[in-house]
Amino acid sequence: MRVKGRFWRQSIFSSIFALLTALSVGIVLPTASVDALEPGDVVMSINPSNQDLELYPGATYEGSVKVSNVGKLPFTVRASVRPFYVKGDSYEPDFVSESAYTKLYNWIKLEKTEFVIEPGKNHELKFSVKVPEDVASGGQYAAIMLLSDSGEEGGAGVNVSAQIAAILYGHVNGGELRAEGELTDHTLPKTFSSDFSVSQTIKNTVNVYFRVEQTISVT
């Protein structure tokens, strides 16, 4: 039997891609259960849900994300920028902690921090990134957070809101960038059938995130 598979593992972040994609097309972090509103009344999506940015010291980058109202009611969107990182092997997203790899959020300026979207309409939220002259090369990560508020009330007179995020993966160029890592663990089944699984753990040993492609041939 010959089995050939491709396994993508971003050294820091790719395990969270599926989660972020799911968050980008639905309601995230609802503040309360709703009695007055029906399911689907307040639904916000964002595209793209993540972006790679090639950044250079002293340069300015211009970008945008498209925010859509795919629900039934108009709502106000409040936008902000936060640091982004992940915790542990479970890749739990962290939008609070600051480190040498989350300075990017300080360089981002949003064109608007509040706007209204009618049902079926889109809003292009533009942003700019002003990279400092003396910044070190390597990876920088941030999130554009979008909070929706319908103005309607749910149970017990609580306003209903939801939050989604667009993740920005920055590569600061100018110095040495090395995409290197090491294989720290892998598993293979002792016996093979038509259905089996393998796994790998890659450790990032440098200053920038990267994607890993692995091909396994079993004879």
C-alpha positions as CSV (number, residue, x, y, z in Angstrom):
1,M,0.0,0.0,0.0
2,R,1.3,3.5,-0.9
3,V,-0.3,6.4,0.8
4,K,0.7,10.0,0.1
5,G,-0.6,12.8,2.2
6,R,0.1,16.5,2.6
7,F,0.2,18.0,6.0
8,W,0.2,21.8,6.6
9,R,1.3,23.1,10.0
10,Q,2.0,26.7,10.4
11,S,4.6,26.9,13.1
12,I,2.6,29.3,15.3
13,F,-0.8,29.9,13.8
14,S,-2.1,27.6,11.1
15,S,-4.0,25.3,13.5
16,I,-6.2,28.3,14.3
17,F,-7.1,29.1,10.6
18,A,-10.2,26.9,10.6
19,L,-11.4,28.5,13.8
20,L,-10.9,32.0,12.5
21,T,-12.7,31.2,9.3
22,A,-15.7,30.0,11.2
23,L,-15.6,33.1,13.4
24,S,-15.5,35.4,10.4
25,V,-18.9,34.4,9.0
26,G,-21.0,34.2,12.1
27,I,-21.8,35.6,15.5
28,V,-19.0,35.4,18.1
29,L,-19.0,36.1,21.8
30,P,-22.8,36.8,22.2
31,T,-23.3,38.8,25.4
32,A,-26.7,37.3,26.3
33,S,-29.5,35.0,25.3
34,V,-32.1,36.7,23.2
35,D,-35.9,36.6,23.5
36,A,-36.9,39.6,21.4
37,L,-34.7,38.8,18.3
38,E,-35.0,35.8,16.0
39,P,-32.0,33.7,14.9
40,G,-30.3,35.3,11.9
41,D,-31.4,38.9,12.7
42,V,-27.9,40.1,13.6
43,V,-25.2,38.3,11.6
44,M,-21.9,39.9,10.5
45,S,-19.1,38.5,8.3
46,I,-15.7,39.8,7.3
47,N,-13.5,39.1,4.3
48,P,-10.7,38.2,4.3
49,S,-10.5,36.7,7.8
50,N,-6.7,36.8,7.7
51,Q,-4.1,38.6,5.7
52,D,-0.3,38.3,5.1
53,L,1.4,41.7,5.1
54,E,4.9,42.3,3.7
55,L,6.2,45.3,5.7
56,Y,9.4,47.4,5.5
57,P,10.9,49.7,8.1
58,G,9.8,53.3,7.5
59,A,7.2,52.4,4.9
60,T,3.4,52.7,5.0
61,Y,1.1,49.8,4.0
62,E,-2.5,50.4,2.9
63,G,-5.1,47.7,3.3
64,S,-8.8,47.0,3.9
65,V,-11.3,44.4,5.0
66,K,-14.9,44.0,3.8
67,V,-17.5,43.9,6.6
68,S,-20.9,42.5,5.5
69,N,-24.4,42.5,7.1
70,V,-25.8,39.1,6.2
71,G,-28.6,39.3,8.8
72,K,-32.0,40.9,8.8
73,L,-31.5,44.0,10.9
74,P,-29.2,47.0,10.5
75,F,-26.5,47.4,13.2
76,T,-23.7,49.6,14.2
77,V,-20.1,48.3,14.0
78,R,-17.4,49.5,16.4
79,A,-13.9,48.7,15.2
80,S,-10.6,48.5,17.2
81,V,-7.2,47.0,16.9
82,R,-5.7,44.6,19.4
83,P,-2.5,42.4,19.7
84,F,-2.9,38.8,18.6
85,Y,-1.0,35.7,19.6
86,V,-1.8,32.1,20.5
87,K,-1.3,30.1,23.7
88,G,0.1,26.6,24.1
89,D,-0.1,23.6,21.9
90,S,-3.9,24.1,21.7
91,Y,-3.4,27.4,19.8
92,E,-5.9,29.3,22.0
93,P,-6.2,32.8,20.6
94,D,-5.0,35.6,22.8
95,F,-6.2,39.2,22.0
96,V,-4.8,40.8,25.2
97,S,-1.2,39.8,25.9
98,E,1.6,42.0,24.5
99,S,5.0,40.8,23.4
100,A,7.9,41.5,21.0
101,Y,5.7,39.9,18.3
102,T,2.5,41.9,18.8
103,K,3.8,45.5,18.3
104,L,2.0,45.6,14.9
105,Y,-1.3,46.7,16.5
106,N,0.4,50.0,17.6
107,W,1.3,50.8,14.0
108,I,-2.3,50.4,12.6
109,K,-4.7,53.3,12.0
110,L,-8.3,52.6,11.1
111,E,-10.1,54.9,8.7
112,K,-13.2,54.6,10.8
113,T,-13.9,53.2,14.3
114,E,-17.7,53.3,14.0
115,F,-20.2,52.8,11.1
116,V,-23.7,51.5,10.3
117,I,-24.4,48.6,7.9
118,E,-27.9,48.0,6.5
119,P,-29.0,44.4,5.8
120,G,-27.5,43.0,2.6
121,K,-24.9,45.8,2.4
122,N,-21.1,45.9,2.8
123,H,-18.6,48.3,4.2
124,E,-15.0,48.5,3.2
125,L,-13.0,49.3,6.3
126,K,-9.7,50.8,5.2
127,F,-6.6,50.8,7.4
128,S,-3.0,51.9,7.2
129,V,0.2,50.5,8.8
130,K,3.0,52.9,9.5
131,V,6.1,50.8,10.2
132,P,8.7,52.4,12.5
133,E,12.2,53.1,11.0
134,D,14.0,51.1,13.8
135,V,11.8,48.0,13.9
136,A,13.5,44.6,14.0
137,S,12.9,42.1,11.3
138,G,10.6,39.2,12.0
139,G,7.0,38.4,12.6
140,Q,4.4,40.8,13.9
141,Y,0.7,39.9,14.6
142,A,-2.4,41.9,15.3
143,A,-6.2,41.7,15.0
144,I,-8.9,44.1,13.8
145,M,-11.8,43.5,16.1
146,L,-15.4,44.3,15.0
147,L,-18.2,44.6,17.5
148,S,-21.8,44.7,16.2
149,D,-24.7,46.3,18.1
150,S,-28.2,46.1,16.7
151,G,-29.7,48.5,19.2
152,E,-32.4,45.9,19.9
153,E,-32.9,44.4,23.3
154,G,-33.0,40.7,24.2
155,G,-34.1,39.1,27.4
156,A,-34.1,41.2,30.6
157,G,-33.5,44.4,28.5
158,V,-29.9,43.4,27.6
159,N,-28.5,44.8,24.3
160,V,-27.4,42.2,21.9
161,S,-23.8,42.4,20.4
162,A,-21.4,40.1,18.7
163,Q,-17.7,40.2,17.9
164,I,-15.5,38.9,15.1
165,A,-11.8,39.4,14.2
166,A,-9.6,39.8,11.1
167,I,-6.1,38.5,11.8
168,L,-3.1,40.3,10.3
169,Y,0.2,38.4,9.9
170,G,3.0,40.8,9.3
171,H,6.5,40.0,7.9
172,V,8.9,42.9,8.7
173,N,11.7,42.8,6.1
174,G,15.0,44.5,6.2
175,G,17.2,42.2,8.3
176,E,17.7,38.4,8.2
177,L,14.5,36.4,8.0
178,R,15.0,32.7,8.4
179,A,12.1,30.2,8.2
180,E,13.5,27.3,10.1
181,G,12.2,24.8,12.6
182,E,12.6,21.3,13.9
183,L,10.4,18.2,14.1
184,T,9.9,17.5,17.8
185,D,7.4,14.7,17.7
186,H,5.5,12.5,15.3
187,T,3.2,9.4,15.4
188,L,2.5,6.6,13.0
189,P,0.1,3.7,13.5
190,K,1.5,0.3,14.3
191,T,-0.9,-1.4,11.9
192,F,-2.4,0.0,8.7
193,S,-5.9,-0.3,7.3
194,S,-7.8,1.8,4.8
195,D,-8.3,4.4,7.5
196,F,-5.4,5.6,9.6
197,S,-3.9,8.9,10.8
198,V,-0.5,10.4,11.5
199,S,0.5,13.5,13.3
200,Q,3.5,15.8,13.7
201,T,4.7,18.6,16.0
202,I,7.0,21.3,14.5
203,K,8.8,23.8,16.7
204,N,9.5,27.3,15.3
205,T,13.1,28.1,16.1
206,V,13.3,31.6,14.4
207,N,11.6,35.0,14.4
208,V,8.9,34.6,11.8
209,Y,6.0,32.3,11.2
210,F,6.0,29.9,8.3
211,R,4.1,27.0,6.7
212,V,5.3,23.5,6.7
213,E,4.6,20.9,4.0
214,Q,5.1,17.3,4.7
215,T,4.8,14.3,2.4
216,I,4.6,10.8,3.8
217,S,4.9,7.7,1.7
218,V,4.0,4.3,3.4
219,T,4.9,1.1,1.7
